[in-house]
Amino acid sequence: MASKKDRNLFAGTPGKKQKEPISSTTLLLTITIFAFIAMYLAAMIIWGGGFTNPQQFFDIFNNNAYLIVISCGLTVVMIAAGIDISVGGMIALVTMTCVVFLEAHGGSVFGSIFLALAIGLGMGVIQGFLISYLQIQPFIVTLGGMFFAKGMTTIVSNTPRTITTEAFLAFKNFRIVIPGIGSYGKSGNYIPVRVEPGVLIAIVIVIAIWVVCRWTRFGRNLYAVGGNSQSALMLGINVKRTKFYSYVLSGLLAGIGGYIYLLHTGAGNASNATAAEIQAIASSIIGGTLLTGGVGSVIGTLFGVLSLKTISNIVIASGLREPYWQSITTGLMLCFFILLQSVILTLRKRKGVSS
């Protein structure tokens, strides 16, 4: 007579829960995090210097908080198998409009914040309606949105402007001191790490979008629509509404990102955030978001931004200060991650593992 152990073995061990395979989103996120950590540790060991200074690490956040925010919007849209290349133009429009509102019209800081949100939300609603309900190609619609935003920026003001409003400058110059993290200067005095308000806003947005994508019906719908819109429709998901809300959210985040950019620079210019949309797309892809949809995470996007900017710092530390070297390394890094994603997903598909 077979023992209990043998019966469980022949029966497929029903008493033991079989381990679920890791999802593609989690796998690509893990790869991105480890790649960034390895990259930064290598930079600390090889180049040392500024890479060992905590403030330089947090300056990546200070200088790119706006990029983190708009990249989150791109990630949401890309998960639903869409694209939005208008976010860079929206940032330029938001910054210039807010500067003119504050300087030429004596507007308040709260009024400028509302104006930035209104611009982003308005653009998101219009583009989302054209794409989801009129079924116009996302690339064409958002390309038009980019040109419209850039043109409107020049109409609002064709000359660069700097903010001198005291209330705004007080907000802009405010710094958050992180206790227990810092370095000693040449004179021996301790200098704590300081971060800009925009960094805190960006981190809160990353956490909020991550929660929405992971634990809400809208988040689950995004992945379903991006994975297979026809299957999602058969499951009773409102595909058009889901896509519409993804573009509305992307537009809103572009408005917030534009104001964070203004807080960092304090100036309006038609050339503000040039190629920001390309960097946002690249950050999302490096972070594990697929252009085909259905796979992605804003946490991965955050590390995608950090990886992208760390590479730029490494290039500069290597003595290659010409801008084209940064473009070359960014392109190579992007191609590497796209190839890596393709290989991983192909192998998983052959093994019958779903996304």
C-alpha positions in Angstrom: 0.0 0.0 0.0 1.4 3.4 -1.0 2.3 5.9 1.7 0.6 9.3 2.1 3.8 10.9 0.7 3.6 8.7 -2.4 -0.1 9.3 -2.9 0.6 13.1 -2.8 3.4 12.7 -5.3 1.3 10.8 -7.8 -1.7 13.1 -7.3 0.4 16.2 -8.0 0.7 17.1 -4.4 -2.8 18.7 -4.1 -2.1 19.8 -0.5 0.8 21.9 -1.6 0.1 25.2 -3.4 2.0 25.4 -6.7 4.2 28.5 -7.0 2.9 31.1 -9.4 5.3 32.3 -12.1 6.5 35.9 -11.8 4.7 38.4 -14.0 6.5 40.1 -16.9 5.9 43.5 -15.2 7.6 42.4 -12.0 10.4 40.7 -13.8 11.3 43.7 -15.9 10.9 46.0 -12.9 13.4 43.8 -11.0 15.9 43.9 -13.8 15.7 47.7 -14.1 16.2 48.2 -10.3 19.2 45.8 -10.3 20.7 47.4 -13.4 20.5 50.9 -11.9 22.0 49.8 -8.6 24.9 48.0 -10.4 25.4 51.0 -12.6 25.6 53.5 -9.8 27.8 51.3 -7.6 30.2 50.9 -10.6 30.3 54.7 -11.0 31.1 55.1 -7.3 33.9 52.6 -7.5 35.4 53.7 -10.9 34.9 57.5 -10.8 34.2 58.1 -7.1 34.1 61.9 -6.6 30.7 63.3 -7.0 29.0 59.8 -7.2 29.9 59.3 -3.5 28.4 62.6 -2.6 24.8 62.1 -1.3 23.8 65.5 -2.6 24.7 64.6 -6.2 22.5 61.6 -6.0 19.5 63.6 -4.8 20.3 66.3 -7.4 19.2 63.7 -10.0 15.8 64.0 -8.4 16.0 67.8 -8.0 16.9 68.2 -11.7 14.5 65.7 -13.1 11.4 65.7 -10.8 9.3 67.1 -13.7 10.6 64.2 -15.9 9.5 61.6 -13.3 6.0 63.1 -13.3 5.5 63.2 -17.1 7.1 59.8 -17.4 4.4 58.4 -15.1 1.8 59.8 -17.4 3.5 58.2 -20.4 3.7 54.9 -18.6 -0.1 54.9 -17.9 -0.8 55.7 -21.6 1.7 53.1 -22.8 0.3 50.4 -20.6 -3.0 50.9 -22.4 -1.1 50.6 -25.7 -1.1 54.3 -26.5 1.5 57.1 -26.9 1.6 60.8 -26.0 4.3 62.9 -27.5 2.7 66.2 -26.6 3.9 66.4 -23.0 7.1 68.4 -23.8 5.1 71.0 -25.6 2.7 71.2 -22.7 5.5 71.8 -20.3 6.7 74.8 -22.4 3.1 76.1 -22.6 2.5 75.7 -18.9 5.7 77.4 -17.9 5.3 80.4 -20.2 1.7 80.9 -19.4 2.3 80.8 -15.7 5.2 83.3 -15.9 3.1 85.8 -17.9 0.2 85.3 -15.5 2.4 86.0 -12.5 4.5 88.8 -13.9 2.4 90.6 -16.5 -1.0 90.2 -14.7 0.0 90.1 -11.1 -1.5 86.7 -10.5 -1.2 84.7 -7.3 0.8 81.5 -6.8 -2.4 79.5 -6.2 -3.9 80.9 -9.4 -0.8 79.9 -11.4 -1.1 76.3 -10.0 -4.7 76.2 -11.0 -3.8 77.5 -14.5 -1.1 74.8 -15.0 -3.6 72.1 -14.0 -6.3 73.5 -16.3 -3.9 73.6 -19.3 -2.8 70.0 -18.7 -6.3 68.7 -18.0 -7.8 70.6 -21.0 -5.2 69.1 -23.4 -5.7 65.7 -21.9 -9.5 65.8 -22.3 -9.3 67.0 -25.9 -6.7 64.5 -27.0 -8.3 61.7 -25.1 -11.6 62.3 -26.8 -10.1 62.4 -30.3 -8.1 59.2 -29.7 -10.6 57.1 -27.8 -14.0 58.1 -29.1 -13.2 59.3 -32.6 -10.5 56.6 -32.9 -7.8 58.8 -34.5 -4.3 57.5 -34.3 -2.6 58.5 -31.0 0.6 59.5 -32.7 -1.2 61.9 -35.1 -3.3 63.5 -32.3 -0.5 64.0 -29.9 1.9 65.2 -32.6 -0.7 67.8 -33.4 -1.0 68.6 -29.7 2.8 69.0 -29.5 2.8 71.5 -32.4 -0.2 73.3 -31.0 1.3 73.7 -27.5 4.7 74.9 -29.0 2.9 77.5 -31.2 0.7 78.7 -28.3 3.8 79.1 -26.2 5.2 81.6 -28.7 1.9 83.4 -29.0 1.7 83.8 -25.2 5.2 85.3 -25.2 7.9 85.2 -27.9 10.7 86.3 -25.5 12.1 84.4 -22.5 10.8 85.6 -19.1 12.0 85.2 -15.6 9.8 85.3 -12.5 10.5 88.0 -9.9 7.3 87.5 -7.8 8.4 87.3 -4.2 5.7 84.7 -3.2 6.7 82.4 -6.0 10.4 82.8 -5.4 9.8 81.9 -1.7 8.1 78.7 -2.8 10.8 78.1 -5.4 13.8 78.6 -3.0 12.3 76.5 -0.3 14.3 73.3 0.4 13.5 70.1 2.4 16.4 69.1 4.6 16.8 65.3 5.0 18.2 64.6 8.5 21.0 62.2 8.9 22.1 62.3 5.2 24.8 64.7 4.1 28.6 65.2 3.7 31.4 67.3 5.1 32.6 70.3 3.2 36.3 71.3 2.6 36.1 73.5 5.8 34.9 70.5 7.8 31.3 71.7 8.2 28.5 69.3 7.8 26.2 69.9 4.9 22.9 68.1 5.0 21.1 66.9 1.8 18.5 69.3 0.5 15.7 68.5 -2.0 13.3 70.8 -3.8 9.5 70.7 -3.2 9.0 69.3 -6.7 10.8 66.1 -5.6 8.3 65.4 -2.8 5.4 66.1 -5.3 7.0 63.7 -7.8 7.4 60.9 -5.2 3.9 61.3 -4.0 2.6 61.0 -7.6 4.7 57.9 -8.3 3.2 56.2 -5.2 -0.3 57.3 -6.0 -0.2 56.1 -9.6 1.4 52.8 -8.5 -1.5 52.2 -6.1 -4.0 53.1 -8.7 -2.5 50.7 -11.3 -2.1 47.9 -8.8 -5.2 48.0 -6.7 -8.0 49.8 -8.5 -10.4 48.7 -11.2 -9.1 51.4 -13.5 -5.6 50.1 -13.1 -6.6 46.5 -13.9 -8.6 47.8 -16.9 -5.4 49.6 -18.2 -3.5 46.3 -18.3 -6.4 44.4 -19.8 -6.9 47.0 -22.6 -3.2 47.2 -23.3 -2.8 43.4 -23.3 -5.7 42.7 -25.7 -8.4 45.3 -26.3 -10.8 42.8 -27.9 -10.6 40.4 -25.0 -11.1 43.3 -22.6 -14.2 44.4 -24.5 -15.6 40.8 -24.3 -15.0 40.9 -20.5 -17.2 44.0 -20.3 -14.5 46.6 -19.9 -15.3 50.0 -21.4 -12.2 50.2 -23.6 -12.9 53.7 -24.9 -13.5 55.2 -21.5 -10.3 53.5 -20.1 -8.2 55.0 -22.9 -9.9 58.4 -22.5 -9.0 58.5 -18.8 -5.4 57.4 -19.5 -4.9 60.5 -21.7 -6.7 62.8 -19.2 -4.4 61.5 -16.5 -1.3 62.0 -18.7 -2.4 65.6 -19.5 -3.0 66.4 -15.9 0.5 65.0 -15.0 2.0 67.1 -17.8 0.4 70.2 -16.2 1.9 69.2 -12.8 5.2 68.4 -14.4 5.2 71.8 -16.1 4.7 73.6 -12.8 7.5 71.5 -11.2 9.8 72.5 -14.1 8.9 76.1 -13.5 9.7 75.7 -9.8 13.1 74.4 -10.7 14.0 77.0 -13.4 11.9 80.0 -12.4 11.7 81.0 -16.1 9.5 80.6 -19.2 10.9 79.9 -22.6 9.6 78.4 -25.8 12.5 76.0 -25.8 11.8 74.7 -22.3 11.7 70.9 -21.9 12.9 70.3 -25.4 12.8 66.5 -26.2 11.2 65.9 -22.8 8.7 63.6 -24.4 11.5 61.5 -25.9 13.2 61.2 -22.6 9.9 60.3 -20.9 9.2 57.5 -23.4 12.8 56.2 -23.1 12.5 56.2 -19.3 9.3 54.2 -19.4 10.8 51.7 -21.8 14.0 51.3 -19.7 11.7 50.9 -16.7 10.1 47.9 -18.3 7.0 49.4 -20.0 6.3 47.8 -23.4 5.3 49.9 -26.4 2.8 47.2 -27.3 1.0 47.7 -24.0 -0.1 45.5 -21.1 3.2 45.5 -19.2 4.7 48.3 -17.1 5.1 49.9 -13.7 5.6 53.5 -12.6 8.2 52.3 -10.0 10.2 50.9 -12.9 9.7 54.2 -14.7 11.2 56.0 -11.7 14.3 53.8 -11.9 14.3 54.3 -15.7 14.7 58.1 -15.2 17.4 57.5 -12.6 19.2 55.1 -14.9 19.0 57.5 -17.9 20.4 60.4 -15.9 23.1 58.4 -14.2 24.3 57.4 -17.7 24.5 61.1 -18.6 26.5 61.8 -15.4 28.9 58.9 -16.2 29.5 60.2 -19.7 30.3 63.7 -18.3 32.5 62.2 -15.6 34.4 60.3 -18.4 35.3 63.7 -19.9 32.9 63.4 -22.9 31.0 66.6 -22.3 29.7 67.1 -25.8 25.9 66.7 -25.9 26.0 64.2 -28.7 27.8 61.7 -26.5 24.9 61.7 -24.1 22.5 61.2 -27.0 24.6 58.2 -28.2 24.7 56.5 -24.8 21.0 57.1 -24.3 20.3 55.5 -27.7 22.5 52.5 -26.9 21.0 52.1 -23.5 17.5 52.2 -25.0 18.3 49.7 -27.6 19.8 47.4 -25.0 16.7 47.4 -22.9 14.4 46.9 -25.9 16.5 44.0 -27.0 16.6 42.6 -23.4 12.8 42.9 -23.1 12.2 41.2 -26.5 14.5 38.2 -25.5 12.9 37.8 -22.1 9.3 37.9 -23.4 10.1 35.6 -26.2 11.6 33.0 -23.9 8.7 33.3 -21.5 6.2 32.9 -24.4 8.0 29.7 -25.5 7.7 28.3 -21.9 4.0 29.2 -21.9 4.3 31.9 -19.2 1.7 34.7 -19.6 2.4 38.4 -18.9 
